[in-house]
Amino acid sequence: GLGAYGFGLMMQKTGVPIPVAFVATLAMTFLVAVVIGAICVRLKEIYFAFVTLAFQMLIHSTILSWQSLTGGDQGLRGGIPRP
């Protein structure tokens, strides 16, 4: 979800070419995954699952709550410009 919204927002707000947006989205999601993974991999047993789920809910709630940027539960509005 983070990658899809990142790609869509980058295409809407900046108008960069698709390959640039794709690589930038991969880099952004990689960095977020490294940070979350570094925290979660140190945990054992059920705590790993709890913290992983907590991060997922945090990102999901942020996407839904930040309506001015992401459109909330309506999704991205205005579409993505065609190349």
N, CA, C and O of each residue as an XYZ file, in Angstrom:
332
protein
N       0.804     -1.186      0.000
C       0.000      0.000      0.000
C       0.852      1.257      0.000
O       0.536      2.235     -0.678
N       1.932      1.224      0.764
C       2.803      2.393      0.833
C       3.443      2.662     -0.526
O       3.570      3.815     -0.936
N       3.839      1.620     -1.213
C       4.438      1.785     -2.534
C       3.448      2.304     -3.561
O       3.790      3.148     -4.390
N       2.211      1.796     -3.508
C       1.189      2.229     -4.464
C       0.837      3.698     -4.253
O       0.760      4.468     -5.210
N       0.623      4.082     -2.993
C       0.329      5.485     -2.723
C       1.536      6.373     -3.037
O       1.371      7.479     -3.551
N       2.736      5.902     -2.736
C       3.929      6.680     -3.056
C       4.069      6.927     -4.545
O       4.379      8.039     -4.973
N       3.839      5.884     -5.334
C       3.928      6.023     -6.787
C       2.843      6.962     -7.311
O       3.118      7.860     -8.107
N       1.618      6.748     -6.858
C       0.514      7.591     -7.319
C       0.694      9.046     -6.947
O       0.459      9.933     -7.769
N       1.108      9.301     -5.717
C       1.320     10.685     -5.282
C       2.477     11.334     -6.019
O       2.420     12.516     -6.357
N       3.527     10.563     -6.267
C       4.665     11.126     -6.984
C       4.272     11.492     -8.414
O       4.694     12.525     -8.932
N       3.471     10.650     -9.045
C       3.025     10.954    -10.407
C       2.079     12.153    -10.422
O       2.138     12.974    -11.337
N       1.207     12.262     -9.415
C       0.254     13.374     -9.367
C       0.923     14.699     -9.041
O       0.703     15.699     -9.725
N       1.732     14.705     -8.005
C       2.255     15.966     -7.457
C       3.481     16.485     -8.191
O       3.651     17.696     -8.326
N       4.342     15.584     -8.669
C       5.596     16.044     -9.271
C       5.618     15.948    -10.785
O       6.318     16.721    -11.438
N       4.869     15.016    -11.358
C       4.857     14.868    -12.801
C       6.136     14.282    -13.377
O       6.441     14.497    -14.550
N       6.889     13.544    -12.567
C       8.117     12.927    -13.061
C       7.771     11.772    -14.002
O       6.661     11.244    -13.936
N       8.695     11.370    -14.872
C       8.441     10.227    -15.754
C       8.225      8.940    -14.949
O       8.666      8.830    -13.805
N       7.554      7.993    -15.552
C       7.216      6.739    -14.877
C       8.450      5.989    -14.374
O       8.437      5.543    -13.227
N       9.514      5.823    -15.161
C      10.674      5.092    -14.630
C      11.296      5.756    -13.402
O      11.736      5.067    -12.482
N      11.333      7.082    -13.383
C      11.888      7.795    -12.232
C      11.004      7.590    -11.007
O      11.502      7.342     -9.909
N       9.704      7.695    -11.198
C       8.768      7.481    -10.085
C       8.857      6.050     -9.577
O       8.766      5.816     -8.372
N       9.032      5.094    -10.475
C       9.135      3.693    -10.085
C      10.373      3.446     -9.236
O      10.293      2.794     -8.195
N      11.508      3.960     -9.672
C      12.758      3.773     -8.918
C      12.696      4.503     -7.584
O      13.140      3.969     -6.567
N      12.157      5.701     -7.572
C      12.039      6.458     -6.321
C      11.106      5.748     -5.342
O      11.368      5.725     -4.140
N      10.028      5.173     -5.848
C       9.110      4.429     -4.995
C       9.781      3.190     -4.425
O       9.597      2.874     -3.249
N      10.554      2.486     -5.240
C      11.293      1.327     -4.744
C      12.270      1.727     -3.640
O      12.385      1.034     -2.630
N      12.969      2.839     -3.831
C      13.922      3.307     -2.823
C      13.213      3.698     -1.533
O      13.686      3.381     -0.441
N      12.071      4.391     -1.654
C      11.334      4.812     -0.473
C      10.817      3.602      0.310
O      10.975      3.541      1.529
N      10.208      2.654     -0.373
C       9.678      1.485      0.327
C      10.798      0.623      0.892
O      10.621     -0.013      1.931
N      11.948      0.592      0.223
C      13.090     -0.144      0.742
C      13.564      0.453      2.066
O      13.827     -0.276      3.021
N      13.671      1.783      2.118
C      14.107      2.439      3.352
C      13.124      2.223      4.497
O      13.533      1.969      5.630
N      11.836      2.324      4.205
C      10.836      2.086      5.240
C      10.900      0.636      5.713
O      10.804      0.368      6.910
N      11.060     -0.294      4.782
C      11.147     -1.715      5.143
C      12.388     -2.009      5.977
O      12.328     -2.825      6.897
N      13.505     -1.366      5.678
C      14.726     -1.570      6.461
C      14.537     -1.069      7.888
O      14.934     -1.740      8.840
N      13.939      0.095      8.038
C      13.718      0.652      9.380
C      12.769     -0.238     10.178
O      13.070     -0.607     11.314
N      11.630     -0.581      9.590
C      10.664     -1.424     10.298
C      11.242     -2.811     10.537
O      11.050     -3.385     11.609
N      11.936     -3.346      9.563
C      12.540     -4.670      9.712
C      13.607     -4.702     10.785
O      13.711     -5.680     11.526
N      14.402     -3.645     10.882
C      15.442     -3.599     11.911
C      14.844     -3.612     13.310
O      15.434     -4.160     14.242
N      13.682     -3.011     13.450
C      13.009     -3.006     14.752
C      12.370     -4.361     15.024
O      12.515     -4.915     16.113
N      11.668     -4.887     14.039
C      10.876     -6.107     14.251
C      11.728     -7.369     14.349
O      11.364     -8.292     15.078
N      12.836     -7.434     13.646
C      13.618     -8.672     13.606
C      14.283     -8.969     14.953
O      14.690    -10.104     15.200
N      14.396     -7.992     15.803
C      15.006     -8.215     17.118
C      14.036     -8.831     18.114
O      14.440     -9.263     19.194
N      12.784     -8.871     17.762
C      11.773     -9.386     18.675
C      11.592    -10.886     18.478
O      11.902    -11.430     17.418
N      11.090    -11.538     19.505
C      10.902    -12.983     19.450
C       9.461    -13.335     19.742
O       8.701    -12.569     20.334
N       9.129    -14.511     19.306
C       7.830    -15.119     19.562
C       6.692    -14.248     19.060
O       6.745    -13.752     17.934
N       5.675    -14.057     19.868
C       4.465    -13.367     19.444
C       4.676    -11.861     19.304
O       3.909    -11.196     18.608
N       5.699    -11.319     19.951
C       5.946     -9.879     19.897
C       6.300     -9.423     18.487
O       5.979     -8.303     18.091
N       6.959    -10.288     17.736
C       7.270     -9.983     16.345
C       5.987     -9.716     15.563
O       5.893     -8.732     14.829
N       5.014    -10.584     15.724
C       3.742    -10.429     15.019
C       3.000     -9.180     15.493
O       2.423     -8.457     14.680
N       3.009     -8.922     16.794
C       2.312     -7.749     17.324
C       2.892     -6.450     16.775
O       2.147     -5.574     16.337
N       4.192     -6.324     16.797
C       4.822     -5.076     16.342
C       4.691     -4.915     14.831
O       4.484     -3.804     14.345
N       4.809     -6.007     14.086
C       4.615     -5.941     12.642
C       3.204     -5.469     12.312
O       3.020     -4.612     11.448
N       2.218     -6.021     12.991
C       0.839     -5.606     12.792
C       0.632     -4.154     13.224
O      -0.126     -3.423     12.586
N       1.287     -3.735     14.285
C       1.161     -2.355     14.749
C       1.692     -1.371     13.704
O       1.080     -0.328     13.476
N       2.809     -1.687     13.073
C       3.343     -0.816     12.021
C       2.395     -0.768     10.823
O       2.190      0.292     10.231
N       1.823     -1.910     10.471
C       0.883     -1.947      9.357
C      -0.324     -1.083      9.667
O      -0.776     -0.333      8.802
N      -0.850     -1.167     10.863
C      -2.016     -0.360     11.243
C      -1.669      1.131     11.304
O      -2.501      1.975     10.970
N      -0.456      1.452     11.725
C      -0.011      2.846     11.759
C       0.016      3.443     10.355
O      -0.478      4.550     10.142
N       0.586      2.723      9.404
C       0.652      3.212      8.021
C      -0.749      3.305      7.429
O      -1.075      4.286      6.760
N      -1.573      2.301      7.667
C      -2.943      2.300      7.158
C      -3.744      3.469      7.723
O      -4.451      4.153      6.983
N      -3.636      3.699      9.018
C      -4.363      4.803      9.653
C      -3.879      6.151      9.153
O      -4.678      7.070      8.973
N      -2.584      6.279      8.927
C      -2.036      7.528      8.404
C      -2.577      7.815      7.007
O      -2.939      8.951      6.699
N      -2.632      6.799      6.173
C      -3.148      6.978      4.815
C      -4.617      7.388      4.852
O      -5.034      8.268      4.100
N      -5.399      6.759      5.719
C      -6.819      7.107      5.800
C      -7.060      8.468      6.434
O      -7.991      9.169      6.036
N      -6.257      8.857      7.397
C      -6.476     10.102      8.125
C      -5.979     11.329      7.379
O      -6.525     12.417      7.562
N      -4.971     11.184      6.556
C      -4.362     12.327      5.869
C      -5.134     12.612      4.575
O      -4.619     12.401      3.477
N      -6.345     13.081      4.714
C      -7.240     13.232      3.571
C      -6.778     14.287      2.573
O      -7.029     14.149      1.376
N      -6.120     15.321      3.036
C      -5.688     16.368      2.103
C      -4.628     15.858      1.136
O      -4.510     16.376      0.026
N      -3.864     14.863      1.532
C      -2.823     14.322      0.656
C      -3.281     13.068     -0.069
O      -3.120     12.967     -1.285
N      -3.854     12.105      0.663
C      -4.160     10.796      0.081
C      -5.610     10.630     -0.343
O      -5.935      9.659     -1.027
N      -6.485     11.541      0.037
C      -7.891     11.401     -0.288
C      -8.649     10.530      0.696
O      -9.841     10.282      0.511
N      -7.975     10.061      1.741
C      -8.628      9.254      2.767
C      -9.192      7.967      2.219
O      -8.530      7.275      1.447
N     -10.424      7.634      2.614
C     -11.027      6.380      2.167
C     -11.557      6.459      0.738
O     -12.001      5.447      0.196
N     -11.521      7.631      0.123
C     -11.942      7.784     -1.267
C     -10.796      7.526     -2.248
O     -11.026      7.402     -3.451
N      -9.580      7.445     -1.745
C      -8.428      7.209     -2.599
C      -7.926      8.468     -3.272
O      -8.433      9.562     -3.022
N      -6.943      8.314     -4.114
C      -6.377      9.463     -4.814
C      -7.400     10.047     -5.784
O      -8.041      9.322     -6.545
N      -7.536     11.350     -5.741
C      -8.490     12.022     -6.628
C      -7.722     12.772     -7.710
O      -6.602     13.230     -7.486
N      -8.316     12.887     -8.848
C      -7.714     13.644     -9.924
C      -6.981     12.787    -10.935
O      -6.622     13.270    -12.009
N      -6.755     11.541    -10.617
C      -6.103     10.646    -11.557
C      -4.622     10.894    -11.706
O      -4.066     11.843    -11.154
N      -4.009     10.031    -12.453
C      -2.579     10.131    -12.744
C      -2.448     10.502    -14.216
O      -3.051      9.856    -15.072
N      -1.663     11.539    -14.518
C      -1.540     11.950    -15.930
C      -0.914     10.860    -16.786
O       0.018     10.168    -16.374
N      -1.449     10.732    -17.974
C      -0.908      9.735    -18.923
C       0.372     10.263    -19.546
O       0.501     11.462    -19.790
N       1.316      9.373    -19.803
C       2.579      9.827    -20.437
C       2.377     10.225    -21.890
O       3.330     10.625    -22.559
